[in-house]
Amino acid sequence: MIGEDLDTRERMDLAGVAGMPGYQVILDIMESACQIAETRHFQTMRPDKADREKIIASLGMCIAQREFFETVQKKITYEVELARAPKPQVMNEEDLEIREITEPFQ
């Protein structure tokens, strides 16, 4: 599991937030920030215009930013499933990594 599991109260609070319309707005803003950074990287970090170290550093930041965004989504999905179901479908970190977050929270 990614980090420590939340306690029951925290899990229920998170499920409440994830079910609100504003939650999707937050996800959209976070994903947009990733896309902006990635676009900026590919537009400005061209091999003929930047040195190798800057390209690698910029790419590393884009990867880290996207990884953070996706990890937060997966953790929230996992905890919300625990809150909503007596037997969660997501049982371990391997299942969590391959599962796509495509279903909206209800």
C-alpha positions in Angstrom: 0.0 0.0 0.0 1.1 3.5 -0.7 2.0 5.0 2.7 -0.1 4.1 5.7 -3.8 3.5 5.6 -6.0 6.1 7.1 -8.2 5.5 10.1 -11.9 5.1 9.7 -12.8 8.7 10.4 -10.2 10.0 8.0 -11.3 7.5 5.3 -15.0 8.6 5.6 -14.0 12.3 5.5 -12.0 11.6 2.3 -14.8 9.6 0.8 -17.1 12.6 1.4 -14.7 15.0 -0.3 -14.1 12.7 -3.2 -17.8 12.6 -3.8 -18.2 16.3 -4.1 -18.2 18.0 -7.5 -15.3 20.2 -6.5 -13.0 17.2 -6.2 -13.0 16.7 -9.9 -12.1 20.3 -10.3 -9.1 19.8 -8.1 -8.0 16.8 -10.1 -8.4 18.8 -13.3 -6.2 21.6 -12.0 -3.5 19.2 -10.8 -3.5 17.4 -14.2 -3.4 20.7 -16.0 -0.3 21.7 -14.0 1.3 18.4 -15.2 0.4 19.0 -18.8 1.7 22.6 -18.7 5.0 21.5 -17.3 5.3 18.6 -19.9 4.4 21.0 -22.8 6.9 23.6 -21.6 9.6 20.9 -21.4 9.0 19.6 -24.9 8.7 23.1 -26.4 11.8 24.5 -24.7 14.2 21.6 -24.0 15.3 20.7 -27.5 18.6 19.0 -27.9 19.9 21.7 -30.2 18.9 24.5 -27.8 19.7 23.3 -24.3 22.5 21.4 -22.7 22.0 17.7 -21.7 21.9 18.4 -17.9 19.1 20.9 -18.2 17.1 18.5 -20.5 17.5 15.7 -18.0 16.6 17.9 -15.0 13.5 19.3 -16.7 12.3 15.8 -17.8 12.9 14.5 -14.2 10.8 17.3 -12.8 8.0 16.5 -15.3 8.1 12.8 -14.4 8.1 13.5 -10.6 5.2 15.9 -11.0 3.1 13.4 -13.0 4.1 10.5 -10.6 2.9 12.6 -7.6 -0.4 13.4 -9.3 -1.1 9.8 -10.2 0.0 8.4 -6.8 -2.3 10.8 -5.0 -5.2 9.7 -7.2 -4.5 6.0 -6.6 -4.2 6.5 -2.8 -7.5 8.4 -2.7 -9.2 5.7 -4.8 -7.9 3.0 -2.5 -9.0 4.7 0.7 -12.4 5.6 -0.7 -12.9 1.9 -1.7 -12.0 0.9 1.8 -14.6 3.4 3.2 -17.4 2.3 0.8 -17.0 -1.5 0.7 -16.5 -4.1 3.4 -14.2 -6.0 1.1 -12.2 -3.6 -1.2 -11.4 -4.6 -4.7 -8.0 -3.1 -4.4 -6.0 -5.3 -2.0 -2.3 -4.5 -2.5 0.1 -2.1 -4.1 0.4 -4.2 -7.3 -3.3 -4.1 -7.9 -3.3 -0.4 -7.2 -0.6 0.3 -9.8 -2.3 -1.4 -12.7 -5.8 -0.2 -12.0 -6.9 2.8 -14.1 -8.8 5.6 -12.4 -11.7 5.9 -14.8 -14.9 5.6 -12.7 -16.2 8.8 -11.2 -16.8 8.9 -7.5 -20.4 8.6 -6.6 
